């Protein structure tokens, strides 16, 4: 999933669900949603080294240790975990690494009787590099660009008053 989507989707949900949230915190901490993809730059660890609940919880606890602020802790945990959930919608993630050393893939689909089919598959970790090399573009997909355009439109609509004031 595109980095921009990893920031925008959870940030917008946060701003819509908690309109009174501290905007500076909500927007600043949203950058944390990018952190799990740093394992992309470490050979053969993408989608597991930092894509698991132990990493997201651990990093949030470290942030809490330095800030002693429960709100910041919960927001950090939310942004980091949102990354795993969003990645799950487009592929496999090793959610419980290193306890469970396999990639987990959840697919939800409608079957012919209009009933939701939920299937959970697992793949060995080594498959990741080949899994992604077979895809044309990992960071920028057509769906991503369309969704991004849609999100930008929603932001403009939501903040049209303050945008107009700037002019
Ligand atoms: Zn990711």
Boltz pocket constraint, residues with backbone or C-beta under 6 A from the ligand:
constraints:
  - pocket:
      binder: B
      contacts: [[A, 1], [A, 36], [A, 37], [A, 51], [A, 83], [A, 87]]
      max_distance: 6.0
